[in-house]
Amino acid sequence: MTPLKGAAALDAGLAGARPARGELTGERLFLLAGLAALGALATNIILPAFPEMAQALHASTQDLSATLSSFFVAFALGQLFVGPLSDRFGRQWLVLGGLLTFALGSVLCILATSLPQLIVGRIVQALGVCATSVLARAIARDLFDGEQLARVLSLIMVAMAAAPGFSPLLGQAFNSALGWRATFGFVGVLALVLAVHYRLRLGETHHRAHRSALSLRAVLTGYGQLLRDRRFIAPALSVSLVIGALYAFFSMAPAILMTGFGLSALAMGVFFAATVLVVFAGGFLAPRLARRWGAAPVVRAGMGIALAGSLALLVGPHDFYFFSAALSVFLLGMGILNPLATAIALQPFGQQAGAASALLGFLQMGCAATAITLGSAGGLTAYGALGIILSVSLTASLLVFRALRSTAPAAA
């Protein structure tokens, strides 16, 4: 079994050799996209309300960054438990339990009268929503193969990019009209709506015959096998490095756009929203290009496009229009490679889809945390730091992905 089996199996599906196990409907697509995007939505939607939240909770705006860091830590660690549990007991109860837990955390945030109470609420939110993020990909792998899997993952990727893109505008609207607590109420109600819709329209997708054993030793062994398996780790680490670069952009963009270029908060929100269109174009093209040229070559091409945009940002002029153009090139390449590399990583691991998706999510959050930390630690301007982080991340991503080809060149 060659390390390129994930790419080869995906290519076979793209060519029509493997029928999908589930029917691809718009309802299923949007339900999975909603499950995947809820965590990103809950993260960025509160950013415009930070000044009001700080005043109400008698804390500084800088102190409120703890609500983000605590959320990310709980989110990253929670995924490692959710994946194996879902492989053993099924997806449904973890999705429903996660959504209800997230709604409970939202209530705690609404009732918070101090920063520690708000942090507790955010941790509860993260422990709930990490399940939906992991299991959206695992459910997609349960139901679909080949082109359909790539299409579903493309939409999931677009939704996860759209949520942080549009959520600041939505958060500003709620904060202006109803106050910052209403923002938590909105995401809590959305979680309940998704729970009802999931229970009625989708239900369990992981059949008992395919469920794995559950013990600490089995879980650790399973993760160890995935980390050593190039079919998984090469595409998973590659796409995680790119996602880390994307989160670095979201982290540094306010300083670049508002402080550097003088954009208003509203203009910055519109800029974020416009970036979604570029990502959507990449996600739309990905499965179509892969059907013609093969998944692995298109992933490498997407990495090359994203790297070109990153290098342009690094060496080009510090100008708003050049920044927008270079960033658009990066986002287009990212939109192309993300769903295909994710599909390649998950394709060979149908019986371990939960654990594989969980480890993928953990790698992505780890790369994001590393990129954001390095971006703020070098003493460079936000613009310069972003160019370096994007260029280094994309170069590393391309080199790691070539590990697929190095052991089985004929299959690439």
C-alpha positions in Angstrom: 0.0 0.0 0.0 1.8 3.2 -1.2 1.7 6.5 0.7 -0.1 8.0 -2.3 -3.2 5.8 -1.9 -5.2 8.7 -0.5 -4.5 10.8 -3.6 -5.0 7.8 -5.9 -8.3 6.8 -4.3 -9.5 10.4 -4.5 -8.6 10.6 -8.2 -10.4 7.3 -8.8 -13.5 8.8 -7.3 -13.1 12.0 -9.2 -13.0 9.9 -12.4 -16.2 8.1 -11.4 -14.7 4.8 -10.4 -16.2 4.8 -6.9 -19.8 5.6 -6.2 -20.7 7.7 -3.2 -22.3 6.0 -0.3 -24.7 8.9 0.3 -26.8 11.2 -1.7 -25.4 14.6 -2.2 -28.1 17.2 -1.5 -28.1 20.9 -0.9 -29.6 20.3 2.5 -26.8 18.0 3.6 -24.2 20.4 2.2 -25.5 23.4 4.1 -26.0 21.4 7.3 -22.4 20.2 7.3 -21.2 23.7 6.4 -23.1 25.1 9.3 -21.6 22.6 11.7 -18.1 23.3 10.5 -18.5 27.1 10.5 -20.1 27.6 14.0 -16.7 27.6 15.8 -15.2 30.2 13.5 -18.4 32.3 13.7 -18.4 32.2 17.5 -14.7 33.4 17.6 -14.8 36.5 15.4 -18.3 37.7 15.9 -17.5 39.1 19.3 -14.4 41.1 18.2 -16.3 44.4 17.4 -17.9 44.4 20.9 -14.6 44.2 22.8 -14.7 47.9 23.9 -18.2 47.5 25.3 -17.5 44.1 26.9 -14.4 45.5 28.6 -16.3 48.4 30.0 -19.2 46.2 31.3 -16.8 43.6 32.8 -14.4 46.2 34.3 -11.5 44.8 32.3 -9.1 46.1 29.6 -9.5 45.3 25.9 -6.1 43.5 26.1 -7.4 41.4 29.0 -10.3 40.2 26.8 -7.8 38.4 24.5 -7.9 35.7 27.2 -11.4 34.9 25.9 -9.8 34.0 22.5 -6.8 32.1 23.8 -8.8 30.0 26.3 -11.3 29.2 23.5 -8.5 28.0 21.1 -6.8 25.9 23.8 -10.0 24.2 24.8 -11.1 23.8 21.2 -7.7 22.2 20.2 -7.5 19.7 23.1 -11.2 18.8 23.0 -10.9 17.6 19.4 -8.5 14.9 20.4 -11.2 13.3 22.6 -14.1 13.8 20.3 -12.6 12.0 17.3 -12.0 8.6 18.9 -15.2 8.7 20.9 -17.2 9.2 17.7 -15.4 6.3 16.0 -16.5 4.1 18.9 -20.0 5.3 19.7 -21.0 7.1 16.6 -21.3 10.7 15.4 -24.9 11.7 16.4 -24.8 11.9 20.2 -21.5 13.8 20.1 -22.8 16.3 17.5 -26.0 16.9 19.5 -24.2 16.9 22.8 -21.7 19.3 21.5 -24.3 21.7 20.2 -26.2 21.7 23.5 -22.9 22.2 25.4 -22.1 25.2 23.1 -25.6 26.6 23.8 -25.1 26.2 27.5 -21.7 28.0 27.2 -23.5 30.8 25.3 -25.9 31.2 28.2 -23.0 31.4 30.7 -21.5 34.2 28.5 -24.7 36.1 28.5 -25.0 36.0 32.3 -21.3 36.8 32.9 -20.7 39.8 35.1 -16.8 39.4 35.3 -14.0 38.4 33.0 -13.4 35.0 34.7 -17.0 34.1 34.3 -16.9 35.0 30.6 -13.8 32.9 30.2 -15.5 29.9 31.8 -18.4 30.4 29.3 -16.0 30.6 26.4 -14.3 27.4 27.5 -17.7 25.6 27.7 -18.5 27.0 24.2 -15.3 25.6 22.8 -15.6 22.2 24.4 -19.0 21.9 22.7 -18.3 23.4 19.3 -15.0 21.4 18.8 -17.2 18.4 18.2 -19.1 20.0 15.3 -15.9 21.1 13.6 -14.3 17.7 13.8 -17.4 15.7 13.0 -18.4 17.8 10.0 -15.4 16.4 8.2 -15.8 12.9 9.6 -19.5 12.8 8.6 -18.5 14.0 5.1 -16.0 11.1 4.9 -18.7 8.7 6.2 -21.1 9.6 3.4 -19.0 10.5 0.4 -16.1 9.5 -1.8 -14.2 11.0 -4.7 -15.6 14.1 -6.4 -18.5 14.3 -4.0 -16.1 14.3 -1.0 -14.0 17.0 -2.6 -17.1 19.1 -3.3 -18.4 18.7 0.2 -15.1 19.6 1.7 -14.8 22.6 -0.6 -18.1 23.9 0.7 -17.0 23.2 4.3 -13.8 25.1 3.7 -15.6 28.0 2.1 -18.0 28.1 5.1 -15.1 28.1 7.6 -13.5 31.0 5.7 -16.7 32.9 5.3 -17.6 32.7 9.0 -14.6 34.8 10.1 -15.0 37.0 7.0 -18.6 38.0 7.6 -18.9 37.6 11.3 -17.4 41.0 12.3 -20.1 42.8 10.3 -22.8 40.6 11.9 -21.3 41.2 15.3 -21.2 44.9 14.8 -24.8 44.9 13.8 -25.9 43.0 16.9 -23.7 45.0 19.2 -25.1 48.3 17.9 -28.7 47.2 17.9 -29.0 45.0 21.0 -25.7 45.0 22.9 -22.9 42.5 23.1 -24.8 39.9 25.1 -27.2 39.5 22.2 -24.3 38.2 20.1 -23.9 35.2 22.4 -27.7 34.7 22.3 -27.6 34.6 18.5 -24.9 31.9 18.3 -26.6 29.9 21.0 -29.9 29.9 19.2 -28.1 29.0 16.0 -26.6 26.0 17.7 -30.0 24.8 18.8 -31.4 25.2 15.3 -28.6 23.1 13.9 -29.2 20.4 16.5 -32.8 20.1 15.6 -32.1 20.1 11.9 -29.3 17.5 12.3 -31.5 15.2 14.4 -34.4 15.4 11.9 -32.6 15.4 8.6 -29.3 13.5 9.0 -28.9 11.4 12.2 -26.2 8.7 12.6 -23.8 8.2 9.7 -21.1 5.9 11.3 -22.4 2.3 11.2 -21.8 -0.1 14.1 -20.0 -2.6 11.9 -17.2 0.0 11.3 -16.8 1.2 14.9 -13.4 0.9 16.5 -12.4 -0.2 20.0 -12.0 2.5 22.7 -9.2 2.5 25.3 -6.5 4.9 26.1 -3.9 2.5 24.6 -6.0 2.1 21.4 -6.5 5.9 21.1 -2.8 6.6 21.5 -1.9 3.8 19.2 -4.3 5.1 16.6 -2.9 8.6 16.8 0.6 7.3 16.6 -0.2 5.3 13.5 -1.7 8.3 11.8 1.3 10.5 12.7 3.6 7.8 11.1 1.5 7.2 8.1 2.6 9.5 5.2 -0.8 9.0 3.5 -2.2 11.1 6.4 0.6 13.2 7.8 2.0 14.7 4.6 -1.3 16.2 3.3 -2.6 16.9 6.8 0.5 18.8 8.0 0.7 20.6 4.6 -2.8 21.9 4.8 -2.4 22.7 8.5 0.6 25.0 7.7 -1.6 26.8 5.2 -4.5 27.2 7.6 -2.0 28.5 10.2 -1.0 31.2 7.7 -4.6 32.0 7.1 -5.3 32.5 10.9 -2.1 34.7 11.0 -3.7 36.9 8.4 -6.9 37.2 10.4 -4.9 38.1 13.5 -2.7 40.7 11.8 -5.1 42.2 9.3 -6.7 44.7 11.8 -3.3 46.3 12.5 -2.4 46.3 8.8 -5.8 47.6 7.6 -6.9 50.0 10.4 -3.5 51.2 11.7 -1.4 51.0 8.6 -3.9 51.9 5.9 -6.4 53.9 8.0 -9.5 51.8 7.2 -12.6 52.2 9.5 -14.0 49.2 11.3 -16.8 49.0 8.8 -14.4 49.1 5.8 -12.3 46.4 7.4 -15.4 44.2 7.8 -16.3 44.8 4.1 -12.7 43.8 3.2 -12.9 40.6 5.1 -16.3 39.8 3.5 -14.8 40.4 0.0 -12.0 37.9 0.7 -14.6 35.2 1.0 -15.4 35.5 -2.7 -11.8 34.7 -3.6 -11.8 31.6 -1.4 -15.2 30.6 -2.8 -13.7 30.8 -6.3 -10.8 28.5 -5.3 -13.1 26.0 -3.6 -15.4 26.0 -6.7 -12.5 25.3 -9.0 -10.7 22.6 -6.9 -12.8 19.5 -7.6 -13.2 20.4 -11.3 -9.4 20.9 -11.7 -8.8 17.7 -9.8 -11.1 15.7 -12.1 -9.0 16.7 -15.1 -5.5 16.8 -13.7 -5.6 14.6 -10.5 -5.8 15.7 -6.9 -2.1 15.7 -5.9 -0.9 17.8 -8.9 -3.7 20.4 -8.3 -2.8 20.6 -4.6 0.8 21.3 -5.6 -0.4 23.9 -8.1 -2.5 25.6 -5.4 0.5 25.7 -3.1 2.5 27.3 -5.9 -0.2 30.0 -6.4 -0.5 30.7 -2.7 3.3 30.8 -2.4 3.5 33.3 -5.3 1.1 35.6 -3.5 3.0 35.2 -0.2 6.3 36.1 -1.8 4.8 39.1 -3.6 3.5 40.3 -0.2 6.9 39.9 1.3 8.9 41.8 -1.4 6.4 44.2 -2.8 5.4 47.7 -1.9 3.4 48.4 1.3 0.4 49.7 -0.6 -3.3 48.9 0.1 -4.0 47.9 -3.5 -0.9 45.8 -3.9 -1.7 44.2 -0.5 -5.2 43.3 -1.7 -3.9 41.8 -5.0 -1.1 39.7 -3.4 -3.5 38.5 -0.7 -6.1 37.5 -3.3 -3.5 35.4 -5.0 -2.7 33.7 -1.7 -6.3 33.1 -0.9 -7.1 31.7 -4.4 -4.3 29.1 -4.0 -5.4 28.3 -0.5 -9.0 27.8 -1.7 -7.8 25.4 -4.3 -5.5 23.2 -2.2 -7.4 23.1 1.1 -10.3 20.9 0.3 -8.2 18.5 -1.9 -5.4 18.1 0.6 -8.0 17.5 3.3 -9.7 14.9 1.1 -6.4 13.2 0.4 -5.6 13.0 4.1 -9.0 11.5 5.1 -9.7 9.3 2.1 -7.8 6.1 3.2 -9.2 6.3 6.8 -12.9 5.6 6.6 -13.0 3.6 9.8 -10.9 6.1 11.6 -12.5 9.2 10.1 -13.2 10.7 13.5 -9.7 10.3 14.8 -8.1 11.4 11.5 -10.3 14.5 11.4 -9.6 15.3 15.1 -5.8 15.0 14.6 -6.1 17.2 11.5 -8.0 19.8 13.4 -5.4 19.7 16.2 -2.6 20.2 13.8 -4.4 23.1 12.2 -5.0 24.8 15.6 -1.4 24.1 16.6 -0.1 25.7 13.4 -2.4 28.6 13.8 -1.3 29.3 17.4 2.4 29.0 16.3 2.0 31.4 13.4 0.1 34.0 15.5 2.7 33.8 18.3 5.6 34.2 15.9 3.9 37.1 14.2 3.7 39.1 17.4 7.1 38.1 18.7 9.6 39.3 16.1 9.5 43.0 16.6 8.6 43.5 12.9 5.7 45.5 11.5 2.5 43.5 11.1 2.8 43.8 7.3 6.4 42.5 7.3 5.6 39.8 9.7 2.6 38.6 7.7 4.7 38.4 4.5 7.4 36.3 6.3 4.9 33.9 8.0 2.9 33.3 4.8 6.1 32.7 2.7 7.7 30.4 5.2 4.4 28.5 5.9 3.8 27.9 2.1 7.3 26.9 1.4 7.2 24.4 4.3 3.8 23.2 3.1 5.0 22.5 -0.4 8.1 20.7 0.9 6.1 18.5 3.2 3.6 17.6 0.6 6.4 16.4 -1.7 7.0 13.6 0.8 4.0 12.0 -0.9 5.7 11.9 -4.2 9.2 11.0 -2.9 8.2 7.5 -2.0 6.0 6.7 -4.9 6.8 9.0 -7.9 5.0 6.9 -10.4 1.7 7.3 -8.7 2.0 11.1 -8.4 
